């Protein structure tokens, strides 16, 4: 079945069209790392710093999970700005059905 070969696609598709997929991956990563961090974090004012230090020192790969979560948030916003900017540059907002789905 050559259904992938027969689909019509625009000629201007490039790597910039993967930003929506990157946003989905970033969001899933943020949710998963956030759940892992929430298992060890204490939101009390007297224990918050200690719980972050505990995550860094005592939890296996806690430093990595926290770094992924912190840097993933920045990467998410970078991707969303580029995604919206690309949509505005190409005039995707004129097609309401496409604009509403992302």
For each residue, the residues with C-beta under 8 A, 3 or more apart:
1:
2: 5 6
3: 6 7
4: 7
5: 2
6: 2 3
7: 3 4
8:
9: 13
10: 13
11:
12: 90
13: 9 10 17
14: 17
15: 18
16: 19 82 86
17: 13 14 20
18: 15 21 22
19: 16 22 23 79 82 83 86
20: 17 23 24 83 102
21: 18 24 25
22: 18 19 25 26 79
23: 19 20 26 27 76 79 80 83 102
24: 20 21 27 28
25: 21 22 28 29
26: 22 23 29 30 72 75 76 79
27: 23 24 30 31 76
28: 24 25 31 32
29: 25 26 32 33 68 72
30: 26 27 33 34 69 72 73 76
31: 27 28 34 35
32: 28 29 35 36
33: 29 30 36 37 65 66 68 69 72
34: 30 31 37 38 69
35: 31 32 38 39
36: 32 33 39 40 65
37: 33 34 40 41 55 65 66 69
38: 34 35 41
39: 35 36
40: 36 37 51 54 55 59 62
41: 37 38 48 51 52 55
42: 47 48 50 51
43: 48
44: 47 48
45: 48
46:
47: 42 44 50 51
48: 41 42 43 44 45 51 52
49: 52 53
50: 42 47 53 54
51: 40 41 42 47 48 54 55
52: 41 48 49 55 56 66
53: 49 50 56 57
54: 40 50 51 57 58 59 62
55: 37 40 41 51 52 58 59 62 63 65 66
56: 52 53 59 62 63 66
57: 53 54 62
58: 54 55 62
59: 40 54 55 56 62 65
60:
61: 64 65
62: 40 54 55 56 57 58 59 65 66
63: 55 56 66 67
64: 61 67 68
65: 33 36 37 55 59 61 62 68 69
66: 33 37 52 55 56 62 63 69 70
67: 63 64 70 71
68: 29 33 64 65 71 72
69: 30 33 34 37 65 66 72 73
70: 66 67 73 74
71: 67 68 74 75
72: 26 29 30 33 68 69 75 76
73: 30 69 70 76 77
74: 70 71 77 78
75: 26 71 72 78 79
76: 23 26 27 30 72 73 79 80
77: 73 74 80 81
78: 74 75 81 82
79: 19 22 23 26 75 76 82 83
80: 23 76 77 83 84
81: 77 78 84 85
82: 16 19 78 79 85 86
83: 19 20 23 79 80 86 87 102
84: 80 81 87 88
85: 81 82 88 89
86: 16 19 82 83 89 90 92
87: 83 84 90 92 93 99
88: 84 85 91 92 93
89: 85 86
90: 12 86 87
91: 88 94
92: 86 87 88 95 98 99
93: 87 88 96 99
94: 91 99
95: 92 98 99
96: 93 99 100
97: 100 101
98: 92 95 101
99: 87 92 93 94 95 96
100: 96 97
101: 97 98
102: 20 23 83
